[in-house]
Amino acid sequence: MRLMISVVVILSLNVAAAHAQDADQVFVAQQSSDSVWVTVDGSPITASDLEFLAISHSVPQAARPAARKRLLEQLIDRRLMRSYLEKQRATPAAAEIDAQVARIHELIRAGGDEPQAVLAKLGFDDARLRSEVALPLAWQIYVRRVVTNGQLRDFYKKHRQEFDGTEIRASQIFLKVAVNADEATVKQANETLGKIRQDVVGEKISFADSAKENSAAPSAKRGGDVGFFPYRGKMLIEFSRAAFPLKAGEVSEPIRTRFGLHLLTVTDRRPGQLSLEDVRPLVYNALAQQEWTRLVAQQRKGAKIEWQPATN
């Protein structure tokens, strides 16, 4: 959950406005905007809620059916956290909300469309838009209350290599698997990589030679070597999460990204020199994200979440 109101949301609404005349671009045109997908403690999550989130996350029309469950889970999380923050009286000032709504309206007009018409196509009025804008602002208020300097220092120490500029050199063995592959395909690829891993760990073959034989990535010709990279900014975050904890020569279990499945090993490491003060905003945001995840899990335990029969 970003601490600042997402620029992506604002810009995506502008893109949506530019294409609002194209019926194929509007998911809610395929079903009633008030169709209910799931209720959270009796509060409905509708097709228009789903469409709004899909647009704000720049999910292509063709990919939305596959992404629907993931997006709905996010909407559940947001609904629960909105309720939690209201109970904590983390309420943004009306002027802050007004300013964000005005920015959205301004960007929509810059695209040549009328804000109210665009919002209506999504099943949104200003009240619902204000509610969406208020959530990240309320979250900022809450985080400022609960995150201390001591917590920041402890979090930085625990995750230092993620922030201090450390770079690792890694190699991979990659099997291409489509993001929408069925369970059987994913299982087979996992088993294939598992066998490859056994052979490498059992020293029947080196990681580099196995990568040359089995990897579907361009790095195969280099024995899987992908070079040096920091924790953020160059590789997929799932890749970094799996690679950075590895010791030199250790081989990961298979991991999945949107591109497929990977085996990873680390061959070198260059320690970073950045202090907490150098990267305080990054550490703050990461700690806030951890707190969001913890609170969502806590709220889900006591929530009544009811999935409705498919409405399409």
C-alpha positions in Angstrom: 0.0 0.0 0.0 1.6 3.3 -1.1 1.9 6.0 1.5 1.2 8.7 -1.1 -1.9 8.8 -3.3 -1.0 6.7 -6.3 0.0 8.6 -9.4 -0.9 5.5 -11.3 -4.5 5.8 -10.2 -4.7 9.3 -11.4 -3.0 8.8 -14.8 -4.9 5.6 -15.4 -8.2 7.4 -15.0 -7.0 9.8 -17.6 -6.2 7.0 -19.9 -9.6 5.4 -19.2 -11.2 8.7 -20.1 -9.4 8.8 -23.5 -10.8 5.4 -24.3 -14.2 5.8 -22.7 -16.0 5.7 -26.1 -14.6 2.2 -26.8 -17.1 -0.3 -25.3 -14.6 -3.1 -25.4 -12.4 -1.2 -22.9 -15.1 -1.0 -20.2 -15.4 -4.2 -18.1 -18.6 -3.0 -16.5 -20.3 -2.8 -19.9 -20.4 -6.6 -19.9 -22.4 -6.8 -16.7 -24.4 -4.5 -14.4 -22.1 -2.1 -12.5 -24.0 -3.0 -9.2 -23.4 -6.8 -9.6 -22.0 -8.1 -6.3 -18.9 -10.3 -6.4 -18.3 -10.5 -2.6 -19.5 -9.0 0.6 -17.3 -8.0 3.5 -19.1 -7.9 6.8 -22.3 -7.3 4.8 -20.7 -4.5 2.6 -20.8 -5.4 -1.1 -17.9 -5.2 -3.5 -19.4 -4.7 -6.9 -18.4 -4.9 -10.6 -17.7 -1.2 -10.7 -15.3 -1.5 -7.7 -13.5 -4.2 -9.6 -13.3 -2.2 -12.8 -12.0 0.9 -10.9 -9.2 -1.2 -9.4 -8.3 -2.9 -12.7 -8.0 0.5 -14.4 -6.0 2.0 -11.6 -3.6 -1.0 -11.7 -3.3 -0.7 -15.5 -4.6 -4.3 -16.0 -5.2 -4.9 -19.7 -8.7 -5.9 -20.7 -7.6 -9.3 -22.0 -5.9 -10.1 -18.7 -8.7 -9.1 -16.4 -10.5 -12.4 -16.2 -7.3 -14.1 -15.0 -6.6 -11.2 -12.6 -10.1 -11.0 -11.2 -9.6 -13.1 -8.0 -6.3 -11.3 -7.1 -8.0 -7.9 -7.6 -11.0 -8.9 -5.5 -8.7 -10.0 -2.7 -7.1 -6.6 -2.8 -10.6 -5.0 -2.7 -11.4 -7.1 0.4 -8.2 -5.9 2.0 -9.0 -2.3 1.3 -12.5 -2.6 2.6 -11.3 -4.1 5.8 -8.5 -1.5 6.3 -10.9 1.3 5.5 -13.1 0.1 8.4 -10.1 -0.4 10.7 -8.7 3.1 10.0 -12.1 4.7 10.7 -12.2 2.9 14.1 -8.7 4.3 14.7 -10.0 7.8 13.8 -7.3 8.2 11.2 -9.4 10.7 9.2 -7.8 12.9 6.6 -8.8 16.6 6.4 -11.5 17.4 3.8 -9.1 19.8 2.2 -6.6 17.1 1.5 -9.3 14.9 -0.1 -10.6 17.9 -2.1 -7.1 18.6 -3.5 -6.6 15.0 -4.7 -10.1 14.8 -6.3 -9.4 18.1 -8.0 -6.1 16.7 -9.4 -8.0 13.7 -10.8 -10.7 15.9 -12.4 -8.0 18.2 -13.9 -6.2 15.3 -15.5 -9.3 13.8 -16.9 -10.2 17.2 -18.4 -6.7 17.5 -19.8 -7.5 14.3 -21.8 -10.5 16.0 -23.3 -13.3 14.4 -21.3 -15.7 15.4 -18.6 -14.9 13.9 -15.2 -18.4 13.2 -14.2 -19.1 11.3 -17.4 -15.9 9.2 -17.0 -16.7 8.4 -13.3 -20.3 7.5 -14.3 -19.0 5.0 -16.8 -17.2 3.3 -14.0 -20.2 3.4 -11.7 -18.5 6.0 -9.5 -19.7 9.3 -8.3 -17.7 11.9 -6.4 -18.6 10.3 -3.0 -17.1 7.0 -4.0 -14.0 8.6 -5.6 -13.5 10.6 -2.3 -13.6 7.3 -0.4 -10.9 5.8 -2.7 -8.7 8.9 -2.3 -9.2 9.0 1.4 -7.9 5.5 2.1 -4.1 6.1 1.4 -4.4 9.5 3.1 -5.9 7.9 6.2 -3.1 5.2 6.1 -0.5 7.9 6.1 -2.0 9.4 9.2 -2.1 6.0 11.0 1.5 5.1 10.0 2.9 8.4 11.3 1.3 7.6 14.6 2.6 4.1 15.1 6.0 3.9 13.3 8.8 5.0 15.6 12.5 5.8 15.0 13.4 2.7 17.0 11.3 0.5 14.7 12.9 2.0 11.7 16.4 1.3 13.0 15.5 -2.3 13.9 13.9 -2.9 10.5 16.9 -1.4 8.7 19.3 -3.6 10.7 17.3 -6.8 10.0 16.9 -6.0 6.3 20.1 -4.1 5.7 21.1 -5.7 2.5 17.8 -4.7 0.9 18.5 -1.0 1.5 22.3 -0.3 1.9 23.2 -0.7 -1.8 24.4 -4.3 -1.5 24.6 -6.0 -4.9 24.8 -9.8 -5.6 25.8 -11.7 -8.6 23.4 -14.5 -9.4 22.8 -17.2 -12.0 19.4 -18.8 -13.0 17.9 -21.8 -14.7 14.7 -20.7 -16.2 11.6 -22.5 -17.5 9.0 -20.5 -19.3 5.5 -20.9 -18.0 2.6 -18.7 -19.0 1.1 -16.5 -16.3 -2.3 -18.1 -16.9 -0.9 -21.7 -17.2 -3.1 -24.4 -15.6 -2.2 -26.2 -12.4 -0.9 -29.3 -14.1 1.5 -27.3 -16.3 2.9 -25.5 -13.3 3.2 -28.7 -11.3 5.1 -30.4 -14.2 7.5 -27.4 -14.5 8.1 -27.4 -10.7 8.9 -31.1 -10.8 11.3 -30.6 -13.7 13.1 -27.9 -11.9 13.1 -29.9 -8.7 14.9 -32.8 -10.5 17.4 -30.3 -12.0 18.0 -28.9 -8.5 18.7 -32.4 -7.1 21.3 -33.0 -9.8 23.0 -29.7 -9.1 23.0 -30.1 -5.3 24.1 -33.7 -5.6 27.0 -32.5 -7.8 26.0 -34.6 -10.8 26.3 -31.5 -12.9 27.4 -27.9 -12.2 24.8 -25.1 -12.0 26.4 -23.4 -15.1 26.4 -26.6 -17.2 22.8 -27.3 -16.2 21.8 -23.8 -17.1 23.4 -24.2 -20.6 21.4 -27.4 -21.1 18.1 -26.6 -19.5 17.5 -22.8 -19.2 15.2 -21.0 -21.6 16.6 -17.6 -20.8 19.2 -15.7 -22.9 21.6 -16.1 -19.9 21.8 -19.8 -20.6 24.8 -19.3 -22.9 26.6 -17.6 -20.0 25.9 -20.5 -17.7 22.8 -18.7 -16.3 24.8 -15.6 -15.1 22.6 -12.5 -14.9 25.3 -10.3 -13.5 25.3 -8.0 -10.4 22.1 -6.4 -9.2 20.7 -4.6 -6.1 17.7 -5.7 -4.2 15.4 -3.1 -6.0 15.2 -1.6 -9.4 16.7 -4.1 -11.7 15.2 -7.6 -11.2 11.7 -8.7 -10.3 11.1 -8.4 -6.6 10.3 -12.1 -6.3 13.7 -12.8 -7.9 15.5 -10.6 -5.3 13.6 -11.9 -2.4 14.7 -15.5 -3.2 18.3 -14.6 -4.2 19.5 -12.2 -1.5 19.2 -14.6 1.5 21.2 -17.3 -0.4 24.8 -18.0 0.6 27.4 -18.3 -2.1 26.9 -21.6 -4.0 23.5 -22.3 -2.4 20.7 -23.2 -4.8 17.2 -21.9 -4.2 14.0 -23.9 -4.4 12.0 -23.2 -7.6 10.3 -19.8 -7.5 7.6 -18.4 -9.8 7.4 -15.0 -11.4 5.1 -13.7 -14.1 7.6 -15.0 -16.7 7.9 -18.6 -15.4 9.9 -20.7 -12.9 13.4 -20.1 -11.8 16.2 -21.8 -9.9 18.8 -19.3 -8.5 22.3 -19.4 -7.1 24.5 -16.6 -5.8 28.1 -16.4 -7.0 29.3 -13.1 -5.6 28.3 -10.3 -3.3 29.4 -6.6 -3.0 28.4 -5.0 0.3 26.7 -1.6 0.2 27.6 1.5 2.2 24.3 3.4 2.5 23.2 4.3 6.0 19.6 4.4 7.4 19.6 8.2 6.9 20.5 7.7 3.2 17.5 5.5 2.6 15.0 6.5 5.3 12.0 6.9 2.9 12.6 3.5 1.4 12.8 1.9 4.9 9.8 3.8 6.1 7.7 2.6 3.1 8.8 -1.0 3.5 8.0 -1.0 7.2 4.6 0.5 6.5 3.9 -2.2 3.9 4.8 -4.8 6.5 2.4 -3.2 8.9 -0.4 -3.1 6.3 0.1 -6.8 5.6 0.0 -7.7 9.3 -3.1 -5.7 10.0 -4.9 -7.1 6.9 -4.2 -10.6 8.1 -5.5 -9.6 11.6 -8.7 -8.1 10.3 -9.4 -11.0 8.0 -9.5 -13.4 11.0 -12.6 -11.7 12.4 -14.3 -10.7 9.1 -17.3 -12.3 7.5 -16.3 -12.6 3.8 -19.0 -14.1 1.6 -18.2 -14.9 -2.1 -21.2 -14.6 -4.4 -22.1 -16.9 -7.3 -20.4 -15.9 -10.5 -22.3 -13.0 -12.1 -20.8 -13.2 -15.6 
